[in-house]
């Protein structure tokens, strides 16, 4: 349930009971990987999944400030930007 509405998840999409599209079930980082492959711009795809949502929510800190003091276990390391196959793993 989302607020008081029933959500139906089928075939990777999320719909309200009346059939209205309410979202997708694709994980955010998988979406970033696909965007990088499609656009050929992995740096922008990574930003779209990490930094830009923070900007929309009002956090204007630069990337260095976002990472400073954060435990390594809470960060991701991105690989494959040069080969066009974007992958990530926990940094620690």
N, C-alpha and C positions, 0 to 999 in steps of 0.2 A: 504494500500500500504506500501511496504517496499522498500526503495530507489525507483526505477521505476517499480518494479515488482508487479503484482497483487497477493495477497495472498487469498486463498480460505480456509475457516475454516468449517469443517464438521466432525461430530462424534468425537470431541475431538482432531483432528489433524489439522495441518496447512500445506497446500501444495501450491506450485507454480502452475501456470496455466497448466504446462506440467505434473503435477502429482508428481513432486519431493517433498519429505518430507522436510518441512521448519521449523518444530517445533511442539510442542504440546500446548494445551490450559490449561493444569493442573496448577493450582496456585502453586507457589513454596512451601508454607508452607504445602499444602496438599501432595505434593510430599515428603516432610520431614516426615510427619506422616506415609505415606505408607512405606517409606524406613525403618523407625523405626520398624514398625510391621513386615516387611519382614526379616530384618537383625537381629532383637533382640538387636540392639545397638542404643538406642535412643540418647545417648550423641553424637555419631558420626553423626547420622542423623541431629540433631540440628546444629552441626558444619558445616555440608555440606550445609545447607541452610542459614547460618548466617556468620560465621567467614571465612570459606574457600573461598567464592567468593571474599572477601576483600583481602585475601592473593594473589589470582590470579591477582588482579588489583594492587598489589604492596603495600598494607597497611600491615605493619608488626607489628602493635601494638598488645599487648596481650588483652585478653577480658576485663580485668579491665580498661585498658587505653581507650578502645573503649567505655565503659559505663560511665566513669568518666565525670561528668558535663552534661551528656545527660539528657534532660527532661524525667521524668518517663513516660509521656504520649507517648513517642516515642519508648518505649521498650515493649517486650513481656514477659509474664511469662508462662513458660512451666510446664505442669502437666502430671502425669500419667506414668512417666518413669518406675516406679516399676511394674505397672500393665500391661505394654505392650500396653496401649492405650494412645498414645501421643496426647495432646490437648494444645492449647495456648489461651491466652486472653491478651488484653491490660493490662499492669501493673497498669495503673491508670484509 
